[in-house]
């Protein structure tokens, strides 16, 4: 009832915000032109070329640099608060660098190397193959684009839910230096710089460096010298890019980036739901076994209270204007990620369920694009190759009573471990074109063939000492067809049909035995979507879309405790459907006020079961898929008598109730949450410096990010939110032309 009443109020507010005379918003970039006319929004995601958002026949949201800063967005996790039908969770390992990205109910909770994400994350056109390490620090960012729905042609593999495209600022496009420093509550201190300059007429470089720290919210109370506080964040990151214009027709862009994150485990506790399974002599947990502060952790296992993640990447992009009508682009990349993490699942001093973990992954990719543009026809074609080699190791782990004495406190009795390894090779060929029938009518479509091969192996205690090897081959022909009609230069309607594809794989945690390490096949989906985009006036923009997506051979993933460990079963066991709508508005008023809103509605559920699936019923909602996602950003700008600018902004984000996994048990229900923030900025008369007073989650709402039922030991594990209330000051100074 609480969530229903709140939703009704939010719906009323949203309708008022969109009522005649108040005006609409979209794209969430809060920057406005000085005359209060909304700036044109350019995007690249839809057809891998830059175009106006009105010409792109798909549902997407674009954030510019100014809007990201005003919303205090520092990583991908924060972006998930302001996009309709997007949800970013830290469900799982407790490592703050992990990001489980869900769009329209599609994503993967698990981070292990044998699970592929359902949403593709790209940085400057380079695909990031893992959820671990994808919660990127957003520094030196020109824009972030979120493309919703299956991306069957241009983005291909593992974009069944959609794609997130991160575009950095290009060397040489601007010259100057920007430095910033932040200090705030919760021991927040951060500093960063960005420099961009031309060393000659045909050579430019940019440099970025960033450090951020925030204190923890809890302590590992039973460890004498804990490595980190619970929820603590500390990270160094940097990037260098160089652009060489070899000739008027040919250029090379080199980039190298690195990140080193050493943090505390995400806040975690348990909810006691009853007695453990009888017959095993397991202790009955009580509230007295837990710390009084749920942010504290009572583990006695050294090292599990801390996490780390490090990554390095390099890429080179060659662009060649072959003729007046044809351009070629070659993108080559390499990336390596390593991490440590894990959880003490019972969160007490007992050694009932502890799983420390390490992992690493190395990937290479090459993509060749040839783009053509003629009077009435545009074409994008390409070849893509991707290779990834990675492994996970967990040990010594404990799952009482099967590998340790249940009365032991402080020591894991046996040295059980599990290993997973996987190598992936993927190739694809694609083509996408659009034909301008008239100045107003454009039709388009594309075709892609993808072939994916995985060689996976695992060794679990229940395998009897024998490593199991599996091969998974997946392939699919995916396509899209669309029509876009421009009523005028800034008003269009579109319709699109697209077929998407998710690769097959193997279950990530087959503790039940070798037979459970059984491959599952690829998932396909067909998405039907219509949309309307209009800048109705110079200061009122409206984007709207409605969709229905049908998923075949949908992979159902269910985690449950069994003898020997926490089994994750995964298989093609269902048909599913997602349907809903997205509405975004952006409004600027002549008196300096503006308001941006977004509303997403999603009904994503199991429609048909193919065979028996433990605990799942037709009608169960897909995991981490809130029915309503709502955000609002409103503010005011004014020019002071000395020529300086003062701006005030408040923001709000709502995510509805959702379930942690497709088994819709009440113990795994994640309740709705509301987050409020603000930003007040003073910008100097010459625009060279600014100071911001900010507040995030100002009412300190603490909410669940993940819940996993462990009836075997009598509790539910609860991953708690780490984005607590924070207030601070940020100073920015610009030199040169920035």
Secondary structure, 3 states (H helix, E strand, C coil): CHHHHHHHHHHHHHHHHCCCCCCCCCCCCCCCCCCCCCCCCEECCCCCCCEEHHHCCCCEEEEEHHHHHHCCCCEHHHHCCCCCCEEEECCCCCCCCECEEEECCECCCCCCCCCCCCEEEEECCEEECCCECCCCECCCEEEEEEEECCCCCCCCCCCCCEEEEEEECCCCCCCEEEEEEEEECCCEEEEEEEEEEEEECCEEEEEEEEEEEECCCECECCCCCCCCCECCEEEEEEEEEEEEECCCCEEEEEEEEEEEEEEECCCEEEEECCCCCCCCCCCCCCHHHCCCCCCCECCCCCCCCEEEEEEEEEEEEEEEECCCCEEEEEEEEEEEEEEEEEEECCCCCECCEEEEEEEEEEEEEEEEEEEEECCCEEEEEEEEEEEEEEEEEEEEEEECECCECCCCECCCCCCEEEEEEEEEEEEEEEEEEEEECCCCEEEEEEEEEEEEEEEEEEECHHHCCCCEEEEEEEEEEEEEEEEEEEEECCEEEEEEEEEEEECCECCCECCCCHHHCCCECCEEEEEEEEEEEEEEECCEEEEEEEEEEEEEEEEEEEEEEECCEEEEEEEEEEEEEEEEEEEEEEEECCCCEEEEEEEEEEEEEEEEECCCCCCCCCCCECCCCCCEEEEEEEEEEEECCCCCEEEEEEEEEEECCEECCCCCCHHHEECCEEEEEEEEEEECCCCCEEEEEEEECCCCCCCEEEEEEECCCCEEEEEECCCCCEEEEEEEEEEECC
